[in-house]
């Protein structure tokens, strides 16, 4: 009777996930996952002061990026006007008539 029980006893083994560190229990006979225990979350900050400092730095960075985009938007009209004036000057200097194509030369 004991040998029959040993044969029917489920054998499982535990594997640690190399990616996230979770513990996975697998049934050896079927190869299916029996249970999954998530890895404990790592603390991002040690204390509240460090977290508050990181939030202030992030806010400063956001403000800096916003100021740069506002400055770029202010200068956008001048830049477009200069590009238009340059394109207009090139158009006036270009010879008139149809441009030659390789097909026309044959």
N, C-alpha and C positions, 0 to 999 in steps of 0.2 A: 504494500500500500504506500509506503514511503517513497519507493522509486517512481510510482505513478504520479505522486504529488510533485516530485522534483521535475518530472518531465513537463507537467502542465504549468509549473510555476513560471510566471512571466519574468523574463530577464530584461532589465532596462539598464541603460548606461547614460551618463550625463556628459554633455559636450558644452564647452564654452565657445560662444560665437566669437570668431576672431575680429569681426567688424564692430559690434556694439558691446561685447562683453557679457551678454545675457547667458543664462544657464538653460540649456535645452535638454529635456529628458526624452530619450528615444527608445522605443520598443525594439529589441534586437530581432525578434522573430518576424515582425511585419515591416520594420524600417520606418514606421510612422512616428510623428512627434506626439508624445504623450502629454507633456506639459512644457510651459515656457515661463521662465522667471526673468523679468526684465532686470537689466543691470541698474544699480543705484545711480541716480543722477548726480553728476558732479556739480559742486557749487561753483557758480560763476564768479562770485565775489565772497571774500572772507567776512566782511562786515558791512554795515549800512553806510559808513563814511566812504568806503571805496566805491560802492554802488552809486552813491550820490555824486561823487567826483566824476565817475564815468558818464553819468547822465548829463552833467554840466558840460563836459567836453563834447559830448555828442550834440548838445544844443548849440554850442559855439560853432561846431563844424557845419551844422545845418544853416545857421545864420550866415556864415561865410560863403557857402555855396549859393545861397539866395542872393546875397549882395553881388556876387560875380554875375549871376544871371540877369539881375536888374541892370548892371553896368553894360553888359553885352547888348541888352535890348535897347538901351539908350543910344548906343553907338551904331546900332543896326541901320538906322535910317541914313546916317552919314556914309557908312560903308556901301550901302546899296546905291546911293547917289553917285559916289565916286566910280563904282563899277559901271553904272549906266553911262556916265560922261566918257569913260575910257572906251566903252563899246561904241558909242556914238562917234568918237574921234576916229577909231579904226574903220568904221563904216564909211566915213567921209573920205578917208585916205585910200580906201580900196578902189581898184579900177572898176569902172562901170561895165556892165555887160554880163553875159552868162559866164559862169566859171567853166573852164575846160575840164572835161572828164577824160579818163583813159579811153573810154569808148569813142569819144569824138576824134581822138588822134589816129584811130585805125583807118 
